């Protein structure tokens, strides 16, 4: 191998983001936009509870009611907006939704009163739930085959990278814990949403059903395997609630781990996802392989629950070591969930219906995230070790169910691809 060939090999081995063609591709602006948006979202989710309670002045009861109501609104918004995206164009719908969300967040610096704040929050959460599925529809419309899965994985890596930076910014804002600091958070998050919308204008247009003069009814509601996929994937999505609400409650009520442990676990999780997600996604290139990964994800997540359960009443270095061991297993399970989720949700989607299918898929995850705080509080704070074991059993059942769901979908696709019999007149002539 000469020097030139060696240089080409080294070039191919470099991470995608370090090569100019990564950013110049048609979906390159989506990578940039996602990275920018996630910085603002990372800061937002690090601070939003304290912002509502301390800066706006809501009571804990008002905050809980408002967030629950916003979650219900957001939960049902994905599929209708996804269908609209298929009809008029996913890029245009995503642009409009993100623009609205940015303006809604900025308005939080001006609105006053519980009902006004709740209305704005419902708009913010509605777009938050609907936008990811439509973004997948944009990417799916610009890619095909293995490139599609790789692009989705790269986008998630950008999301995680930006969220880590945003969380650090949110930590600084929480350190100051003043109204001007929370105003900076609002301006940052609103501004990154507007920047995302503007960057979308550089993304090529995806042809819509209207432009192709295709008229059809909603398809996903008649696709039974995909509906089951949505429900079972929602169960696996509870693993994200473990970090958001389950572990913080567990650390507080059942262990004597120091307060900084939760932050360290989240940073560890984010870094590992960024480094390894592309490798796991490549293993889910087909529906059968993705469904097998789903089984593994259920097993690994159940194992992480068992490890977390061993920290009950733990103190000192031992409990910290066990928590990091559980987090390491949990993160591997999350990687399998992400890889299998992309492989199944995209592989089981009809080619001209990415918007509505991804909107429906998001319904499962949105429902899980809405129910997670209450469910995990009851399981982990109330039931203790038994709660962890029950949660692990749910993961096992959901992962195993997705194996059969993937096979069911393949059979349905093969049945739909079978050629029809000869026309009636041909049969009569025969």
PyMOL commands that set and color helices and strands:
alter all, ss='L'
color gray80, all
select helices_A, chain A and resi 3-13+16-18+20-24+28-56+60-75+77-88+90-107+114-142+146-176+179-200+220-222+224-236+238-254+260-282+287-309+316-347+354-382+385-417+424-429
alter helices_A, ss='H'
color red, helices_A
deselect
rebuild
show_as cartoon
